[in-house]
Amino acid sequence: MIKFHPSQHMLKVFSAGDLPLSLSLAMSAHIELCPDCAAQAERFEALLSEDIWQEHDVENADFGDMLQAIMAKPLETQIKPTVPAKVMTHIAGKDYLLPTAFRQFKELKWSGFGAISRARVISDEQNVRASLLHIGKNGRIPEHHHKGYELTLLLSGCFSDETGTYHKGDFIWIDGDKSHSPYTEEGCLCYAVQDAPLHFVRGMSKVLNPLGNLIY
């Protein structure tokens, strides 16, 4: 069961089409996994549509004529809905089915060290980086914080940290002033968006700080 969701404000901004691509991907994927947020986004889009119709003072007669013209066309000339192709990725000996929001990213290149692997998705939004992040069985990311924000959308498996346990579909937003150390027993796949490198904060893990860009 999904327990962690984007804020109402973020849903409204997404529905208006005003989020950057990195965050829009996360929202689209979460909505595909979460019926509750999908329904809310649909309501926001409907309200926005009503505002647009009122703003442009569209006449019902004009719309009716347009609809009638479309319906009069032969069936074979009308636009038919298509079923999105499945999006798969393979990592650590396992195939993962990704949300259709990731269908444009077909050639993922994985790199990593230890139990942590990363496939870059977006790296051209100023300082923002977005990646698929895989943590293997019994894997842990040492305790760290970010100088900016970290968004994690859990796509498969589960993980725990100091604030709770997260499952498929959970949308987790962490500000830079918080630190955590994610651990997964069974392994997990996430979509992660960050605007600053990881900074490890305890003991010997501090020597990993030069490698923070690998996950960022």
C-alpha positions as CSV (number, residue, x, y, z in Angstrom):
1,M,0.0,0.0,0.0
2,I,1.3,3.4,-1.0
3,K,1.6,5.7,2.1
4,F,3.8,8.5,0.8
5,H,2.6,10.9,-1.9
6,P,3.5,14.2,-3.5
7,S,2.1,17.4,-2.0
8,Q,-1.1,18.9,-3.3
9,H,0.9,21.9,-4.6
10,M,3.1,19.6,-6.6
11,L,0.1,17.8,-8.1
12,K,-1.4,21.1,-9.1
13,V,1.9,22.3,-10.7
14,F,2.3,19.0,-12.5
15,S,-1.3,19.2,-13.8
16,A,-0.6,22.6,-15.2
17,G,2.5,21.2,-17.0
18,D,4.9,23.5,-15.1
19,L,7.3,20.9,-13.6
20,P,10.8,20.3,-15.0
21,L,11.2,17.0,-16.8
22,S,13.0,15.3,-13.9
23,L,10.2,15.9,-11.5
24,S,7.5,15.4,-14.1
25,L,8.8,11.9,-14.8
26,A,8.5,11.1,-11.1
27,M,5.0,12.4,-10.9
28,S,3.9,10.6,-14.1
29,A,5.3,7.3,-12.8
30,H,3.8,7.8,-9.3
31,I,0.4,8.6,-10.8
32,E,0.6,5.4,-12.9
33,L,1.2,3.4,-9.6
34,C,-1.2,5.4,-7.4
35,P,-5.0,5.5,-8.2
36,D,-5.6,8.2,-5.5
37,C,-3.1,10.7,-6.9
38,A,-4.2,9.8,-10.4
39,A,-7.8,10.8,-9.5
40,Q,-6.6,14.1,-7.9
41,A,-4.5,15.0,-10.9
42,E,-7.4,14.3,-13.2
43,R,-9.6,16.7,-11.1
44,F,-7.0,19.4,-11.2
45,E,-6.7,19.0,-15.0
46,A,-10.4,19.3,-15.3
47,L,-10.5,22.5,-13.3
48,L,-7.7,23.9,-15.4
49,S,-9.6,23.0,-18.5
50,E,-12.7,24.8,-17.3
51,D,-10.6,27.9,-16.6
52,I,-9.2,27.8,-20.1
53,W,-12.6,27.4,-21.7
54,Q,-14.0,30.3,-19.8
55,E,-11.0,32.5,-20.5
56,H,-11.3,32.0,-24.2
57,D,-15.1,32.2,-24.2
58,V,-15.5,29.1,-26.4
59,E,-19.0,28.8,-27.9
60,N,-20.8,25.5,-27.4
61,A,-22.0,25.6,-31.1
62,D,-18.4,25.7,-32.4
63,F,-17.4,22.7,-30.2
64,G,-20.4,20.8,-31.3
65,D,-19.7,21.4,-35.0
66,M,-16.1,20.2,-34.5
67,L,-17.2,17.1,-32.6
68,Q,-19.8,16.3,-35.3
69,A,-17.2,16.6,-38.0
70,I,-14.9,14.2,-36.2
71,M,-17.6,11.6,-35.6
72,A,-18.6,11.8,-39.3
73,K,-15.2,10.6,-40.5
74,P,-14.9,6.9,-41.4
75,L,-13.7,4.8,-38.5
76,E,-10.4,3.9,-40.1
77,T,-9.4,7.6,-40.4
78,Q,-10.1,8.4,-36.7
79,I,-7.2,8.3,-34.2
80,K,-7.1,5.0,-32.5
81,P,-5.7,4.6,-28.9
82,T,-2.4,2.8,-28.7
83,V,-1.1,0.5,-26.0
84,P,2.3,1.8,-24.7
85,A,5.1,-0.7,-25.2
86,K,6.4,-2.3,-22.0
87,V,9.6,-0.7,-20.7
88,M,12.1,-3.2,-19.2
89,T,15.5,-2.8,-17.7
90,H,17.9,-5.6,-16.6
91,I,20.2,-5.2,-13.6
92,A,21.8,-7.5,-11.1
93,G,20.4,-10.6,-12.9
94,K,16.8,-9.4,-12.7
95,D,14.4,-7.9,-15.2
96,Y,12.3,-4.9,-14.0
97,L,9.2,-3.5,-15.6
98,L,9.3,0.3,-15.5
99,P,6.4,2.7,-15.6
100,T,5.5,3.9,-19.1
101,A,6.8,7.3,-18.2
102,F,10.3,5.9,-18.9
103,R,9.5,4.6,-22.4
104,Q,11.8,7.2,-24.0
105,F,14.8,5.8,-22.1
106,K,15.5,2.6,-23.9
107,E,19.3,2.4,-23.7
108,L,20.2,2.6,-20.0
109,K,23.9,2.3,-19.1
110,W,24.4,1.0,-15.6
111,S,27.5,1.7,-13.5
112,G,28.3,1.4,-9.8
113,F,30.3,0.0,-7.0
114,G,29.4,-2.6,-4.4
115,A,25.7,-3.1,-4.0
116,I,24.8,0.2,-5.6
117,S,24.2,0.7,-9.3
118,R,23.1,3.8,-11.2
119,A,21.7,4.5,-14.7
120,R,21.6,8.2,-15.6
121,V,18.3,9.4,-17.0
122,I,18.7,13.2,-16.9
123,S,21.8,15.3,-16.4
124,D,21.1,18.6,-18.2
125,E,18.7,20.5,-15.9
126,Q,21.2,22.9,-14.4
127,N,22.5,21.1,-11.3
128,V,19.7,18.5,-11.2
129,R,20.5,14.9,-11.8
130,A,17.9,12.1,-12.2
131,S,18.8,8.4,-12.3
132,L,17.5,4.9,-11.8
133,L,19.2,3.6,-8.6
134,H,19.4,-0.1,-7.8
135,I,20.5,-1.3,-4.4
136,G,21.3,-5.1,-4.1
137,K,20.2,-7.5,-1.5
138,N,21.3,-6.5,2.1
139,G,22.7,-3.3,0.6
140,R,23.0,0.0,2.5
141,I,23.9,3.5,1.5
142,P,26.0,5.0,4.4
143,E,24.4,7.8,6.3
144,H,24.4,11.0,4.3
145,H,22.6,14.3,3.6
146,H,22.2,16.5,0.6
147,K,22.9,20.2,0.3
148,G,19.7,20.5,-1.7
149,Y,16.8,18.1,-2.0
150,E,16.4,14.4,-2.7
151,L,13.3,12.8,-4.3
152,T,13.0,9.1,-4.3
153,L,10.2,7.2,-6.1
154,L,10.3,3.5,-5.2
155,L,9.7,1.4,-8.3
156,S,10.3,-2.1,-6.9
157,G,11.1,-3.8,-3.6
158,C,11.3,-1.9,-0.3
159,F,13.8,-0.1,1.8
160,S,14.0,1.3,5.3
161,D,15.8,4.3,6.9
162,E,15.6,6.3,10.1
163,T,12.2,7.6,9.3
164,G,10.3,4.5,8.2
165,T,9.9,1.7,5.7
166,Y,8.9,2.4,2.1
167,H,7.3,0.2,-0.6
168,K,6.6,0.3,-4.3
169,G,5.0,3.6,-5.4
170,D,6.1,5.6,-2.3
171,F,7.1,9.2,-3.2
172,I,9.7,10.3,-0.7
173,W,10.9,14.0,-0.5
174,I,13.8,14.8,1.8
175,D,15.2,18.3,2.3
176,G,18.9,18.9,2.6
177,D,18.9,19.4,6.4
178,K,17.9,15.7,7.0
179,S,20.2,12.7,6.9
180,H,19.4,9.1,6.4
181,S,20.9,5.6,5.6
182,P,18.7,3.5,3.4
183,Y,18.9,-0.2,3.8
184,T,17.2,-3.0,1.8
185,E,17.0,-6.6,2.7
186,E,15.6,-7.9,-0.6
187,G,17.0,-5.3,-3.0
188,C,15.1,-2.4,-4.6
189,L,14.9,-0.2,-7.6
190,C,14.3,3.6,-7.3
191,Y,14.0,6.7,-9.4
192,A,16.0,9.4,-7.7
193,V,16.2,13.1,-8.4
194,Q,18.8,15.3,-6.6
195,D,20.2,18.8,-7.0
196,A,23.4,18.3,-5.1
197,P,25.9,15.4,-4.4
198,L,25.6,13.1,-1.4
199,H,27.6,14.1,1.6
200,F,28.5,11.2,4.0
201,V,28.5,12.2,7.6
202,R,29.7,9.4,9.9
203,G,32.9,7.5,10.7
204,M,34.8,5.8,7.9
205,S,32.0,6.5,5.4
206,K,33.4,10.0,5.1
207,V,36.2,8.7,2.9
208,L,33.5,8.0,0.3
209,N,32.6,11.7,-0.2
210,P,34.7,11.9,-3.4
211,L,32.5,9.2,-4.8
212,G,29.2,11.0,-3.9
213,N,28.9,12.1,-7.5
214,L,28.5,8.4,-8.6
215,I,25.1,8.4,-7.0
216,Y,24.3,12.0,-7.6
